[in-house]
Amino acid sequence: MVSVLPVGWMSESDLLRGVTAVACGAGHPVASLLLREADMRVVRVVDGLNCERLPTGGAAGVVAGSRFLVGSPEVLLDHGVDLSAVPPMETNDAMFFVAVDGRFAGLVLLEG
């Protein structure tokens, strides 16, 4: 199961679509799980452009003209994303923070 928790300016569908496109394009191990979730939610996934796995463990790419960055809080902070509005929380390998065009966009949690 996948939980998608966007901030107010992004929809669940758009967040899932972008994260899935980047994961697929970058060959990330969770891509198939995200594709199944998108299919269950009837979210059409588009191809990401210039997708890559980052040496720091995250992934990045362009989806529908917007730059998606996916990874741990440290990955986003290393790329200049402001996370000051995000409450402190314990993180784990099944939790992905997402930024779109340099702005924090939400979280994707892999459960189960």
N, CA, C and O atoms as a MOPAC input file, in Angstrom:
PM7 MOZYME 1SCF
protein

 N      0.84000 1    -1.18700 1     0.00000 1
 C      0.00000 1     0.00000 1     0.00000 1
 C      0.87900 1     1.24100 1     0.00000 1
 O      1.97100 1     1.24400 1     0.56800 1
 N      0.39400 1     2.28200 1    -0.63700 1
 C      1.12200 1     3.53500 1    -0.75400 1
 C      0.21800 1     4.66100 1    -0.24600 1
 O     -0.93500 1     4.77800 1    -0.66100 1
 N      0.75400 1     5.48300 1     0.65200 1
 C      0.04000 1     6.68200 1     1.10000 1
 C      0.68800 1     7.88400 1     0.43800 1
 O      1.91300 1     8.00900 1     0.41900 1
 N     -0.13400 1     8.76300 1    -0.10200 1
 C      0.33300 1     9.95900 1    -0.79200 1
 C     -0.19200 1    11.15600 1    -0.01700 1
 O     -1.40100 1    11.34600 1     0.11100 1
 N      0.73600 1    11.96600 1     0.50200 1
 C      0.36900 1    13.08600 1     1.36600 1
 C      0.90600 1    14.39000 1     0.78400 1
 O      1.99900 1    14.82600 1     1.14400 1
 N      0.14100 1    15.01600 1    -0.11800 1
 C      0.60600 1    16.26600 1    -0.73400 1
 C      0.38500 1    17.46300 1     0.18600 1
 O     -0.44200 1    17.41800 1     1.09700 1
 N      1.13300 1    18.52900 1    -0.06500 1
 C      0.82100 1    19.80400 1     0.58400 1
 C     -0.33100 1    20.42300 1    -0.20100 1
 O     -0.71000 1    19.91600 1    -1.25600 1
 N     -0.88400 1    21.51200 1     0.31000 1
 C     -2.10100 1    22.08500 1    -0.24600 1
 C     -2.08000 1    22.46500 1    -1.70900 1
 O     -3.13100 1    22.43800 1    -2.34900 1
 N     -0.94600 1    22.81400 1    -2.26800 1
 C     -0.92000 1    23.29500 1    -3.65100 1
 C     -0.75900 1    22.18200 1    -4.68300 1
 O     -0.75100 1    22.45100 1    -5.88400 1
 N     -0.63100 1    20.93100 1    -4.22700 1
 C     -0.44900 1    19.80800 1    -5.15600 1
 C     -1.50200 1    18.74100 1    -4.85900 1
 O     -1.81900 1    18.48600 1    -3.69800 1
 N     -2.03600 1    18.12700 1    -5.89400 1
 C     -3.02900 1    17.06900 1    -5.69000 1
 C     -2.33900 1    15.73100 1    -5.45100 1
 O     -1.17700 1    15.54400 1    -5.81000 1
 N     -3.07400 1    14.80300 1    -4.83900 1
 C     -2.55900 1    13.44100 1    -4.64100 1
 C     -2.18200 1    12.80900 1    -5.96800 1
 O     -1.11600 1    12.20600 1    -6.09400 1
 N     -3.04900 1    12.94700 1    -6.95100 1
 C     -2.79900 1    12.34000 1    -8.26100 1
 C     -1.54200 1    12.89400 1    -8.90600 1
 O     -0.73700 1    12.13400 1    -9.44500 1
 N     -1.36100 1    14.21000 1    -8.85900 1
 C     -0.17400 1    14.81200 1    -9.46700 1
 C      1.10100 1    14.39700 1    -8.74700 1
 O      2.12700 1    14.16200 1    -9.38400 1
 N      1.04000 1    14.30600 1    -7.42100 1
 C      2.21300 1    13.88100 1    -6.65700 1
 C      2.56400 1    12.43600 1    -6.98400 1
 O      3.72800 1    12.12400 1    -7.23600 1
 N      1.56800 1    11.54800 1    -6.98400 1
 C      1.81400 1    10.14500 1    -7.31300 1
 C      2.30600 1    10.00300 1    -8.75000 1
 O      3.23000 1     9.23300 1    -9.01200 1
 N      1.70700 1    10.72600 1    -9.67100 1
 C      2.11000 1    10.67700 1   -11.08400 1
 C      3.58700 1    11.07600 1   -11.23700 1
 O      4.34400 1    10.39900 1   -11.93300 1
 N      3.98300 1    12.15200 1   -10.59900 1
 C      5.35200 1    12.63000 1   -10.71800 1
 C      6.36600 1    11.70600 1   -10.08200 1
 O      7.39900 1    11.41100 1   -10.68200 1
 N      6.08500 1    11.24500 1    -8.87500 1
 C      7.01200 1    10.34600 1    -8.18000 1
 C      7.14700 1     9.03300 1    -8.94500 1
 O      8.24800 1     8.49700 1    -9.07000 1
 N      6.04100 1     8.52000 1    -9.45200 1
 C      6.07800 1     7.27000 1   -10.21500 1
 C      6.87700 1     7.43400 1   -11.50000 1
 O      7.68300 1     6.57000 1   -11.84400 1
 N      6.66300 1     8.52200 1   -12.20100 1
 C      7.40100 1     8.76300 1   -13.44900 1
 C      8.89700 1     8.85800 1   -13.19800 1
 O      9.69000 1     8.30400 1   -13.95900 1
 N      9.28900 1     9.55300 1   -12.14000 1
 C     10.71200 1     9.69100 1   -11.82100 1
 C     11.29400 1     8.34800 1   -11.39400 1
 O     12.39000 1     7.98600 1   -11.82300 1
 N     10.57400 1     7.60300 1   -10.55400 1
 C     11.06600 1     6.29500 1   -10.10500 1
 C     11.23800 1     5.34400 1   -11.28400 1
 O     12.23700 1     4.63000 1   -11.36600 1
 N     10.26900 1     5.33300 1   -12.19500 1
 C     10.36200 1     4.46200 1   -13.37400 1
 C     11.51100 1     4.88500 1   -14.27800 1
 O     12.30400 1     4.05000 1   -14.71300 1
 N     11.60100 1     6.16200 1   -14.55600 1
 C     12.63400 1     6.67100 1   -15.44700 1
 C     14.03500 1     6.48500 1   -14.89800 1
 O     14.99100 1     6.33500 1   -15.65900 1
 N     14.16000 1     6.49600 1   -13.56100 1
 C     15.46500 1     6.34700 1   -12.92400 1
 C     15.78100 1     4.89000 1   -12.60400 1
 O     16.87200 1     4.58700 1   -12.12200 1
 N     14.84100 1     3.98700 1   -12.86700 1
 C     15.06100 1     2.57400 1   -12.56700 1
 C     15.11300 1     2.28700 1   -11.07700 1
 O     15.84200 1     1.39700 1   -10.64100 1
 N     14.34700 1     3.03300 1   -10.29300 1
 C     14.33400 1     2.84200 1    -8.83500 1
 C     13.60500 1     1.55200 1    -8.48900 1
 O     12.62400 1     1.20500 1    -9.14600 1
 N     14.07400 1     0.82800 1    -7.45600 1
 C     13.45800 1    -0.45500 1    -7.08800 1
 C     11.96900 1    -0.38500 1    -6.71100 1
 O     11.27200 1    -1.39400 1    -6.82200 1
 N     11.46700 1     0.76700 1    -6.27200 1
 C     10.06000 1     0.86800 1    -5.87200 1
 C      9.14200 1     1.22900 1    -7.03900 1
 O      7.93800 1     1.39600 1    -6.84500 1
 N      9.69000 1     1.35000 1    -8.23500 1
 C      8.89200 1     1.77400 1    -9.39400 1
 C      7.69000 1     0.87100 1    -9.63500 1
 O      6.59400 1     1.37200 1    -9.89000 1
 N      7.86300 1    -0.44200 1    -9.56200 1
 C      6.73400 1    -1.34600 1    -9.84500 1
 C      5.62900 1    -1.20600 1    -8.80800 1
 O      4.45000 1    -1.28300 1    -9.15100 1
 N      5.98900 1    -1.00200 1    -7.55600 1
 C      4.98800 1    -0.79200 1    -6.50600 1
 C      4.21500 1     0.49800 1    -6.76800 1
 O      2.99300 1     0.52300 1    -6.62900 1
 N      4.90200 1     1.54900 1    -7.14000 1
 C      4.23900 1     2.82300 1    -7.43600 1
 C      3.35800 1     2.72100 1    -8.67100 1
 O      2.27500 1     3.30500 1    -8.70900 1
 N      3.80800 1     1.98900 1    -9.67800 1
 C      2.97900 1     1.78400 1   -10.88000 1
 C      1.68300 1     1.05500 1   -10.54100 1
 O      0.61700 1     1.41800 1   -11.03800 1
 N      1.77100 1     0.03200 1    -9.69900 1
 C      0.55400 1    -0.68800 1    -9.28600 1
 C     -0.40000 1     0.24100 1    -8.54200 1
 O     -1.61000 1     0.19700 1    -8.76000 1
 N      0.14000 1     1.07400 1    -7.67100 1
 C     -0.69200 1     2.01800 1    -6.92400 1
 C     -1.35500 1     3.01500 1    -7.87500 1
 O     -2.54800 1     3.29500 1    -7.75200 1
 N     -0.59400 1     3.54200 1    -8.80700 1
 C     -1.16200 1     4.48400 1    -9.78300 1
 C     -2.26900 1     3.80300 1   -10.58500 1
 O     -3.31100 1     4.40400 1   -10.84500 1
 N     -2.04400 1     2.56200 1   -10.97200 1
 C     -3.05200 1     1.82100 1   -11.72500 1
 C     -4.32000 1     1.62900 1   -10.89500 1
 O     -5.42600 1     1.81000 1   -11.40500 1
 N     -4.17000 1     1.26400 1    -9.62000 1
 C     -5.33400 1     1.07300 1    -8.74000 1
 C     -6.11800 1     2.37000 1    -8.56800 1
 O     -7.34400 1     2.34400 1    -8.45100 1
 N     -5.42600 1     3.49000 1    -8.55300 1
 C     -6.07900 1     4.79400 1    -8.37000 1
 C     -6.49700 1     5.42100 1    -9.69900 1
 O     -7.03300 1     6.52800 1    -9.72200 1
 N     -6.25600 1     4.72300 1   -10.79500 1
 C     -6.56200 1     5.20300 1   -12.13900 1
 C     -5.86700 1     6.55200 1   -12.39100 1
 O     -6.47700 1     7.50400 1   -12.87600 1
 N     -4.59300 1     6.60000 1   -12.05000 1
 C     -3.75400 1     7.76800 1   -12.31100 1
 C     -2.87900 1     7.43700 1   -13.51100 1
 O     -2.09600 1     6.48800 1   -13.47700 1
 N     -3.01600 1     8.21500 1   -14.55700 1
 C     -2.22600 1     7.99000 1   -15.76700 1
 C     -0.81200 1     8.50900 1   -15.54800 1
 O     -0.60900 1     9.68800 1   -15.26100 1
 N      0.15500 1     7.62100 1   -15.68700 1
 C      1.55200 1     7.98700 1   -15.49100 1
 C      2.16800 1     8.34500 1   -16.83800 1
 O      2.04600 1     7.59900 1   -17.80900 1
 N      2.81500 1     9.47100 1   -16.87900 1
 C      3.49100 1     9.93200 1   -18.09100 1
 C      4.98100 1     9.62700 1   -17.96600 1
 O      5.47100 1     9.31300 1   -16.88100 1
 N      5.68300 1     9.72100 1   -19.06600 1
 C      7.12600 1     9.49900 1   -19.03200 1
 C      7.82800 1    10.69700 1   -18.40800 1
 O      7.49200 1    11.85000 1   -18.67800 1
 N      8.80600 1    10.39600 1   -17.57000 1
 C      9.66600 1    11.44200 1   -17.03400 1
 C     10.83900 1    11.66100 1   -17.97400 1
 O     11.23600 1    10.75200 1   -18.70300 1
 N     11.38500 1    12.85000 1   -17.95800 1
 C     12.54500 1    13.18500 1   -18.78600 1
 C     13.76800 1    13.39800 1   -17.90700 1
 O     13.65700 1    13.89600 1   -16.78600 1
 N     14.92700 1    13.02300 1   -18.41400 1
 C     16.19000 1    13.23700 1   -17.70300 1
 C     16.15500 1    12.69100 1   -16.28100 1
 O     16.70600 1    13.30000 1   -15.36400 1
 N     15.51100 1    11.54800 1   -16.10200 1
 C     15.41200 1    10.93900 1   -14.77500 1
 C     16.73100 1    10.27200 1   -14.41000 1
 O     17.38200 1     9.64600 1   -15.24600 1
 N     17.11000 1    10.41600 1   -13.15500 1
 C     18.35900 1     9.83000 1   -12.69500 1
 C     18.26900 1     9.49100 1   -11.21200 1
 O     17.57800 1    10.15500 1   -10.43900 1
 N     18.98700 1     8.43900 1   -10.84200 1
 C     19.17600 1     8.13400 1    -9.42800 1
 C     20.35600 1     8.95700 1    -8.95900 1
 O     21.40000 1     8.99300 1    -9.61100 1
 N     20.18900 1     9.61100 1    -7.84000 1
 C     21.23500 1    10.47000 1    -7.31100 1
 C     22.18800 1     9.66800 1    -6.43100 1
 O     21.77100 1     8.69900 1    -5.79600 1
 N     23.45200 1    10.05300 1    -6.38400 1
 C     24.41500 1     9.32400 1    -5.55500 1
 C     24.03600 1     9.34800 1    -4.07200 1
 O     24.46100 1     8.48400 1    -3.30500 1
 N     23.23900 1    10.33700 1    -3.67300 1
 C     22.83200 1    10.45700 1    -2.26800 1
 C     21.62600 1     9.59000 1    -1.93100 1
 O     21.16100 1     9.59600 1    -0.79100 1
 N     21.11500 1     8.84600 1    -2.90700 1
 C     20.01600 1     7.93200 1    -2.64000 1
 C     18.67500 1     8.38300 1    -3.16300 1
 O     17.73000 1     7.59500 1    -3.14600 1
 N     18.54500 1     9.58700 1    -3.61700 1
 C     17.27900 1    10.05700 1    -4.14500 1
 C     17.20500 1     9.87500 1    -5.64700 1
 O     18.04500 1     9.21400 1    -6.25600 1
 N     16.18200 1    10.47600 1    -6.22800 1
 C     16.00400 1    10.44700 1    -7.67800 1
 C     15.43100 1    11.79000 1    -8.10200 1
 O     14.77800 1    12.48200 1    -7.32100 1
 N     15.69000 1    12.14400 1    -9.36000 1
 C     15.20700 1    13.41900 1    -9.88300 1
 C     14.85900 1    13.25400 1   -11.35100 1
 O     15.38500 1    12.37900 1   -12.03900 1
 N     13.96800 1    14.10700 1   -11.81300 1
 C     13.59900 1    14.10500 1   -13.22200 1
 C     12.55400 1    15.16200 1   -13.49300 1
 O     12.03900 1    15.79900 1   -12.57300 1
 N     12.24600 1    15.34200 1   -14.75900 1
 C     11.26400 1    16.33100 1   -15.18300 1
 C      9.99800 1    15.60000 1   -15.61600 1
 O     10.04200 1    14.68700 1   -16.44100 1
 N      8.87500 1    16.01600 1   -15.04600 1
 C      7.57900 1    15.41300 1   -15.36100 1
 C      6.61100 1    16.54000 1   -15.68700 1
 O      6.37200 1    17.42500 1   -14.86500 1
 N      6.05600 1    16.50000 1   -16.90000 1
 C      5.09300 1    17.50900 1   -17.34200 1
 C      5.63400 1    18.92600 1   -17.14700 1
 O      4.89800 1    19.83400 1   -16.76200 1
 N      6.92300 1    19.10200 1   -17.41500 1
 C      7.53300 1    20.42000 1   -17.33600 1
 C      8.00700 1    20.85200 1   -15.96500 1
 O      8.57200 1    21.93700 1   -15.83100 1
 N      7.79700 1    20.03100 1   -14.93100 1
 C      8.21900 1    20.36800 1   -13.57400 1
 C      9.32300 1    19.42500 1   -13.10500 1
 O      9.29400 1    18.22900 1   -13.39500 1
 N     10.28700 1    19.96700 1   -12.38500 1
 C     11.41600 1    19.19100 1   -11.86700 1
 C     11.02300 1    18.56400 1   -10.53700 1
 O     10.75000 1    19.26900 1    -9.56600 1
 N     10.99600 1    17.22800 1   -10.50000 1
 C     10.68600 1    16.47600 1    -9.28700 1
 C     11.98300 1    15.99200 1    -8.65800 1
 O     12.87700 1    15.50300 1    -9.34900 1
 N     12.07400 1    16.13200 1    -7.35500 1
 C     13.19000 1    15.62300 1    -6.56500 1
 C     12.59500 1    14.75800 1    -5.47000 1
 O     11.72900 1    15.21000 1    -4.72000 1
 N     13.05300 1    13.51600 1    -5.37200 1
 C     12.47700 1    12.54700 1    -4.44200 1
 C     13.59800 1    11.95700 1    -3.60900 1
 O     14.63200 1    11.56000 1    -4.14700 1
 N     13.40300 1    11.89500 1    -2.29100 1
 C     14.41800 1    11.29000 1    -1.43300 1
 C     14.18400 1    11.60200 1     0.02900 1
 O     13.07600 1    11.94500 1     0.44200 1
 N     15.23200 1    11.47900 1     0.79200 1
 C     15.18800 1    11.76100 1     2.22900 1
 C     15.17600 1    13.27600 1     2.44900 1
 O     15.43100 1    14.04100 1     1.51900 1
 N     14.88100 1    13.70800 1     3.67600 1
 C     14.95500 1    15.15100 1     3.95000 1
 C     16.34300 1    15.71300 1     3.62700 1
 O     16.46400 1    16.83700 1     3.14100 1
 N     17.38200 1    14.93200 1     3.89900 1
 C     18.74600 1    15.38900 1     3.62700 1
 C     18.97400 1    15.64100 1     2.13700 1
 O     19.64600 1    16.60000 1     1.75700 1
 N     18.40900 1    14.77500 1     1.30000 1
 C     18.54200 1    14.96000 1    -0.14600 1
 C     17.90400 1    16.28200 1    -0.56000 1
 O     18.50200 1    17.05800 1    -1.30600 1
 N     16.69500 1    16.53700 1    -0.07800 1
 C     16.01900 1    17.78000 1    -0.43600 1
 C     16.77900 1    18.99000 1     0.10400 1
 O     16.93900 1    19.98400 1    -0.60500 1
 N     17.24800 1    18.91800 1     1.35000 1
 C     18.00400 1    20.03000 1     1.93500 1
 C     19.28700 1    20.29100 1     1.15400 1
 O     19.66500 1    21.44300 1     0.94400 1
 N     19.96300 1    19.21200 1     0.72100 1
 C     21.19000 1    19.35600 1    -0.06500 1
 C     20.94300 1    20.08200 1    -1.38300 1
 O     21.86000 1    20.67500 1    -1.95000 1
 N     19.70600 1    20.03400 1    -1.86700 1
 C     19.34800 1    20.69900 1    -3.12500 1
 C     18.63900 1    22.03700 1    -2.88300 1
 O     18.03700 1    22.60300 1    -3.79500 1
 N     18.71700 1    22.53100 1    -1.65400 1
 C     18.20300 1    23.86000 1    -1.35300 1
 C     16.71900 1    23.96400 1    -1.10500 1
 O     16.16800 1    25.06500 1    -1.12800 1
 N     16.04700 1    22.83600 1    -0.86500 1
 C     14.60300 1    22.86900 1    -0.60900 1
 C     14.36400 1    23.26400 1     0.84800 1
 O     14.97100 1    22.69500 1     1.75500 1
 N     13.48900 1    24.22900 1     1.07000 1
 C     13.14600 1    24.69700 1     2.41600 1
 C     12.15500 1    23.72200 1     3.04900 1
 O     11.03500 1    23.56400 1     2.56300 1
 N     12.57000 1    23.07300 1     4.13100 1
 C     11.70000 1    22.14000 1     4.84500 1
 C     11.29400 1    22.68100 1     6.21200 1
 O     10.84400 1    21.91900 1     7.06600 1
 N     11.44600 1    23.97700 1     6.42800 1
 C     11.16400 1    24.55100 1     7.74600 1
 C      9.69400 1    24.40100 1     8.14800 1
 O      9.39300 1    24.39800 1     9.34200 1
 N      8.78300 1    24.27900 1     7.19800 1
 C      7.35800 1    24.12700 1     7.51900 1
 C      6.97900 1    22.67800 1     7.82600 1
 O      5.85400 1    22.40800 1     8.24600 1
 N      7.91100 1    21.74500 1     7.62000 1
 C      7.62700 1    20.33300 1     7.86600 1
 C      7.90000 1    20.04000 1     9.33700 1
 O      9.00700 1    20.29100 1     9.81500 1
 N      6.91700 1    19.51600 1    10.06500 1
 C      7.15300 1    19.22300 1    11.47600 1
 C      8.21200 1    18.13000 1    11.64500 1
 O      8.32900 1    17.24500 1    10.79700 1
 N      8.97800 1    18.18800 1    12.72600 1
 C      9.97100 1    17.13300 1    12.96700 1
 C      9.28200 1    15.77000 1    13.05100 1
 O      8.21200 1    15.63500 1    13.64400 1
 N      9.90900 1    14.77400 1    12.45100 1
 C      9.33600 1    13.42700 1    12.47700 1
 C     10.44100 1    12.41600 1    12.26600 1
 O     11.49400 1    12.72600 1    11.70900 1
 N     10.18600 1    11.21500 1    12.71500 1
 C     11.12400 1    10.13400 1    12.43400 1
 C     10.92600 1     9.70200 1    10.99500 1
 O      9.79600 1     9.58500 1    10.52100 1
 N     12.01900 1     9.46900 1    10.31100 1
 C     11.94400 1     9.03400 1     8.92200 1
 C     12.50900 1     7.62500 1     8.79900 1
 O     13.21200 1     7.14000 1     9.68500 1
 N     12.18800 1     6.98500 1     7.68900 1
 C     12.73100 1     5.65200 1     7.42500 1
 C     12.85900 1     5.47100 1     5.91700 1
 O     12.50500 1     6.35800 1     5.14100 1
 N     13.36800 1     4.31700 1     5.51800 1
 C     13.61600 1     4.06500 1     4.09500 1
 C     12.34900 1     3.92900 1     3.26500 1
 O     12.42300 1     3.90900 1     2.03700 1
 N     11.19300 1     3.83500 1     3.90200 1
 C      9.92800 1     3.69400 1     3.18700 1
 C      9.18600 1     5.02500 1     3.08500 1
 O      8.01100 1     5.05900 1     2.72000 1
 N      9.87000 1     6.11600 1     3.40800 1
 C      9.27400 1     7.45200 1     3.39700 1
 C     10.05800 1     8.32100 1     2.42500 1
 O     11.26500 1     8.50500 1     2.57900 1
 N      9.35800 1     8.85800 1     1.41500 1
 C     10.00000 1     9.69400 1     0.41600 1
 C      9.46600 1    11.11600 1     0.50700 1
 O      8.25900 1    11.34100 1     0.41800 1
 N     10.36400 1    12.06500 1     0.68400 1
 C     10.01600 1    13.47100 1     0.63500 1
 C     10.10400 1    13.89900 1    -0.82700 1
 O     10.95500 1    13.42000 1    -1.57600 1
 N      9.21400 1    14.80600 1    -1.21900 1
 C      9.14500 1    15.19600 1    -2.62800 1
 C      9.15200 1    16.72100 1    -2.73300 1
 O      8.43800 1    17.41800 1    -2.01200 1
 N      9.97600 1    17.21100 1    -3.64800 1
 C      9.96700 1    18.63600 1    -3.98700 1
 C      9.66500 1    18.75300 1    -5.47300 1
 O     10.07900 1    17.91900 1    -6.27800 1
 N      8.93600 1    19.80600 1    -5.81500 1
 C      8.62300 1    20.09600 1    -7.21000 1
 C      9.05600 1    21.52800 1    -7.48500 1
 O      8.62000 1    22.46700 1    -6.81900 1
 N      9.91200 1    21.67100 1    -8.47100 1
 C     10.45600 1    22.98400 1    -8.83100 1
 C     11.02000 1    23.71300 1    -7.61000 1
 O     10.84500 1    24.92200 1    -7.45300 1
 N     11.70200 1    22.94700 1    -6.74900 1
 C     12.38300 1    23.52300 1    -5.59500 1
 C     11.52700 1    23.77600 1    -4.37800 1
 O     12.02500 1    24.28500 1    -3.37500 1
 N     10.24500 1    23.43400 1    -4.43600 1
 C      9.32700 1    23.63600 1    -3.30300 1
 C      8.89200 1    22.29000 1    -2.74600 1
 O      8.61600 1    21.36400 1    -3.50800 1
 N      8.82900 1    22.17400 1    -1.41600 1
 C      8.33400 1    20.95200 1    -0.80200 1
 C      6.92000 1    20.69100 1    -1.27000 1
 O      6.06700 1    21.57600 1    -1.20400 1
 N      6.65800 1    19.45500 1    -1.75300 1
 C      5.34700 1    19.12600 1    -2.33100 1
 C      4.60600 1    18.06200 1    -1.54900 1
 O      3.39200 1    17.93200 1    -1.70400 1
 N      5.29200 1    17.29700 1    -0.71300 1
 C      4.59200 1    16.28300 1     0.06100 1
 C      5.45000 1    15.05900 1     0.34000 1
 O      6.66200 1    15.04800 1     0.12400 1
 N      4.76600 1    14.02700 1     0.83100 1
 C      5.40600 1    12.76500 1     1.20500 1
 C      4.72700 1    11.60300 1     0.50800 1
 O      3.53400 1    11.64700 1     0.21000 1
 N      5.49500 1    10.58000 1     0.25700 1
 C      4.95600 1     9.30900 1    -0.21600 1
 C      5.47900 1     8.24100 1     0.73400 1
 O      6.68500 1     8.10200 1     0.93300 1
 N      4.53800 1     7.48100 1     1.32200 1
 C      4.88900 1     6.44900 1     2.28800 1
 C      4.55700 1     5.09000 1     1.72500 1
 O      3.44400 1     4.86000 1     1.25100 1
 N      5.51700 1     4.18800 1     1.77400 1
 C      5.30500 1     2.80700 1     1.35700 1
 C      4.99000 1     2.01400 1     2.60800 1
 O      5.77500 1     2.00900 1     3.55600 1
 N      3.85700 1     1.34900 1     2.62100 1
 C      3.42800 1     0.62100 1     3.80700 1
 C      3.23700 1    -0.84500 1     3.47400 1
 O      2.96000 1    -1.22600 1     2.33600 1
 N      3.39400 1    -1.63500 1     4.49400 1
 C      2.99200 1    -2.99600 1     4.30600 1
 C      4.02200 1    -4.02000 1     4.31000 1
 O      3.71700 1    -5.20200 1     4.15200 1

